[in-house]
Amino acid sequence: LASSSPSHRLEEVPLEVLRQRESKWLDMLNNWDKWMAKKHKKIRLRCQKGIPPSLRGRAWQYLSGSKVKLEQNMGKFDELDLLTGEPKWLDVIERDLHRQFPFHEMFVSRGGHGQQDLFRVLKAYTLYRPEEGYCQAQAPIAAVLLMHMPAEQAFWCLVQICEKYLPGYYSEKLEAIQLDGQILFSLLHKVSPVAYKHLSKQKIDPILYMTEWFMCAFSRTLPWSSVLRVWDMFFCEGVKIIFRVGLVLLKHTLGSSDKLKSCQGQYETMERLRALSPKIMQEAFLVQEV
């Protein structure tokens, strides 16, 4: 996560532009209902340009509706926080904590505040939706949220992602993800017939390469600055952003006969999709393509 240092972000957006964006976003956040009702298109354009880092956490809560959800459920998180939780989930969550962004100062130490909050948020979700319990892909999602907001806010934001943005993704049978894999594949037919044909010929099921992309909303795939830009758009426009990112990656990895020379077989193709070219994941290129 070397690229998550603030200096990296400021090289790309000149300081005065950032300050202008901040004041525009402050105006929006302070008059949110009015903006949502009348100027949704403007909000979308501003999300595409990237939310100013200082306001990102707040903006995500407004965009996702988790702020309203929290206000409707005051005290609920504290209530869940005090409960012990199911031993079977607690063990699995405990084992996953140190795997999330191990180089980020928040999650570096076992028992540090980052890992503790991550545990609290994930445990609370298993109590809030006992029929779903815990799914490993929720851990990186919750970790990204915790880098931007306190535990209670992160919890409600996670709830919105699991229920509104990616419904069914984290239930045991993974039916929703399989369905979206098929949709991604049929969209690929339109976007890049070459990539589509190659994956069909190799009999590579979408579930083999897109599961982690979609379930973790690319938080484990892309460089950090790209993750943030993708999430800014995702919170505004929903799952179609995740589809678009997937299509861009597939098209630029397997979309020409030139690119396919080095991945003749199933194994080589999968390796290529596991180790994507840094160039196509780079923030400016990726966001433009999306």
Secondary structure, DSSP 8 states (H G I E B T S, - for coil): -GGGSHHHHHHHS-HHHHHHHHHHHHHHHHTHHHHHHH-HHHHHHHHHH---GGGHHHHHHHHHTHHHHHHHTTTHHHHHHHS---HHHHHHHHHHGGGSSTTSTTTSSTTSHHHHHHHHHHHHHHHHSTTT---TTHHHHHHHHHTTS-HHHHHHHHHHIIIIISTTTTSTT-HHHHHHHHHHHHHHHHH-HHHHHHHHHTT--THHHHHHHHHTTTTTTS-HHHHHHHHHHHHHHTTHHHHHHHHHHHHHHHSSHHHHTT--SHHHHHHHHHS--HHHHSHHHHHHH-
